[in-house]
Amino acid sequence: MRNFDYKKNDLYCESVAIKDIAKKVGTPFYVYSYKSFTDSYTELAKAFKSIKPLICYSTKANSNIAVLTALVKKGSGLDIVSGGELYRALKAGVKPNKIVYAGVGKTDEEIKFAIQKGILLFNVESAAEVVAINRVATKLKKKASISIRVNPDVSANTHDYITTGKKESKFGIDMDTARALFLDKNRYPYVNMCGIHVHIGSQITTGEPFVRAFRKVMIFVTNLENQGIKIKFLNLGGGLGITYDNEKPQTAAEYASKILPLIKSKKFKVIFEPGRFIAGNAGAFVTQVLYTKKTEAKNFIIVDGAMNDLIRPSLYEAYHDVKPVMKNIKLKSIKSDIVGPICETGDFFAKDRRVPDFQDKDLLAIMSAGAYGFTMASNYNTRPRVCEVMVKGNQFEVIRKRETIEDLVRGEKIPSFLK
Ligand SMILES: *Cc1c(COP(=O)(O)O)cnc(C)c1O
């Protein structure tokens, strides 16, 4: 993880010792490197600079308004999947004409909000959604531009839960239905059907699934063009994988070298929607050891963070590296489970992992937690969501304060018939 390195025995984020952040904000917390977000964005932009794509960072990976603002200031657009994310995106100051909006279940209210704000494109996931957008746009007397999200029916060689481009998945529209929609586009006078969108899944570490999918899409587009349909936008989605353990994912430049030859004959405005690639290795989750427990069968390190804070290990059996925030060379290494306080056997960060024989109060960093970490947090077990901190150089600031128990019960009420 770039920008998360040891200086002597202390783990730093950029030029700030993580133990100093812990002293200031308590544990657990998320810590993000500003430079990691912006460097990954720039790396992708550079790799594709010959076609000047619109890069729309995928908000759902890490939607803190500070993170969005950092990327927007570098020129990024935003990919959103809800009215809530649209609200955040606008708070971060993104121009509406750099927003693309995906998701299989957009409500009329969300569609209305997005049309009124003038977003660039809806990424449409069903024929029924085209009807809905046309209906809402007609009422508003304002045309809406859309891309059709096609489902290319390719496997992404990734975890089943993050595969989205197989025909059994709920996402996108099969190519025959998509073609019929384009040929019928005059039936939707308030819809400007002008783009194709494809997103086949997440944490894809090789170019091959992308190439298979985009080849299919290019044939599809060429056929449409031969039938007189003009395609202005080609949105190739996100999905670029990162290193969690010992994966060797393609670099942005390698990805570009595979993808550019497929699309360069056409004059589309190309859009990308990277999430994990930008945010994943820009953040760590820091937690403190509460107790250690050695049983006949296992060693357990019980920490103050839990699955409600970072659910990826429980949900996808995802691997996250665990590092001591302060190295103690005197500790021998042992095989341990690292678990949280939640009343679920699935509440773990690591299983049978060789780690230092951590002691009470030691600080651990769960690495590569910048994407799908805080954004998937919940309040299960009435646990307040943790605070988030951003580091830039030798400065750090809290970018979301820790919730309180009062925050959690606000809005709850004992009904009059129980009084
Ligand atoms: C989640 C999502 C992305 C981002 O995926 P990553 O794997 O994080 O890059 C991009 N596009 C759409 C439509 C998504 O749903």
The ligand as an ORCA input file, in Angstrom:
! r2SCAN-3c Opt
* xyz 0 1
  C     -19.821     -0.567     -8.089
  C     -19.823     -0.077     -9.458
  C     -18.643      0.432    -10.033
  C     -17.309      0.425     -9.318
  O     -16.784     -0.855     -9.239
  P     -15.274     -1.062     -8.720
  O     -15.078     -2.516     -8.824
  O     -15.209     -0.565     -7.340
  O     -14.395     -0.315     -9.645
  C     -18.712      0.959    -11.295
  N     -19.869      0.974    -11.996
  C     -21.011      0.491    -11.474
  C     -22.248      0.560    -12.280
  C     -21.031     -0.055    -10.196
  O     -22.159     -0.544     -9.705
*
